[in-house]
Amino acid sequence: MRWLHHYLRLLAAASLLLIAAGGLVTSTDSGLAVPDWPNTYGYFMFSFPFSKMVGGILYEHGHRLIASVVGLLTIGLAVWAARIESRAWVRRLAWGALAAVVTQGLLGGITVIYLLPKPISISHAGLAQLFFALVVSLGVFTSPGWRSRYGRKGPPDDPVLGRLAVIVPACVYGQILLGATMRHNDAGLAIPDFPLAFGRLLPPEWSLGIGLHFAHRLGAAAVTAAAVALIVRVLSRHRDRPELVRPAVLLGAVLLTQIGLGAWTVWSGLQPHVNTAHVATGALLWVVSVTLALRAHRAWFGDEESIRAARFAARATRAPEQAPA
């Protein structure tokens, strides 16, 4: 099990690299630099000459190569989990990850074949984040801390923490979808200044692009408020629980980085590498919040040994009642 956990760490790192590569494709308008799929200018994907990987072709074809590696690693994950994982729900999640990565590949192909339709492109971005979160979640589920119930402490008796732990990742994912919608509608500079909007608190005029961009800024404010409330709750009430404190502190650090990158993206005029870093850091913010939510709600998930113990206790309780008089 320890090696499966390390394998999932590798897969999570590869998935983050894939998201960054996809962000770079969008940031450089390279989505149609390779106009055919699944081949690349008629070549089998892995036989395309490196000498021809220049400009936008490098970004788009490189993205496809990384996606193929992630797909192969996910096949390995599903098979490995099926062979050694005792928890049926974890095995199902591993197969779900494989289904997600296959669907993601098909969406990527449809995006190219149908010349970047916005709904498909946005769905492609959204599913990538769900896949990333699923891989990170499987990493949490196979970790030694999770299996030992983090020192067998009881679940935090804190309903406020429980609600905030669910609200924050929901807000972050909504913000990611809103950002993808903004990017694929070319609205990244619809408001060209920051923190003001055309020198004012509210834009003096409105359009689809301005509305999407301003909504993304409001979403960032909502995510920040919810995340700060969660971090403060953890650090003020649960400082004796390192499994909560560590991701809470990391959440704060990633949040500050993401706010800075968001401002820098506007100030730089959508410089591709800054824009890509903003996308990748948003993905990190998403999975850190998911990790914190899973640990805060550890009691929701039953392991096989816990289930067997509960069944044994139930049978032992019924046995005296069924004994003959």
FENDABEL-V674429 format. One record per helix or strand of 3 or more residues. SS is the DSSP state (~ for helix, > for strand). FROM is the first residue (numbers start at 1). TO is the last residue. If there is no record, write none. Layout:
SS/FROM/TO  SS/FROM/TO
//
This chain:
~/2/27  ~/45/47  ~/50/52  ~/55/84  ~/88/113  ~/118/141  ~/144/147  ~/149/152  ~/159/184  ~/208/237  ~/242/267  ~/272/296  ~/298/300  ~/304/322
//
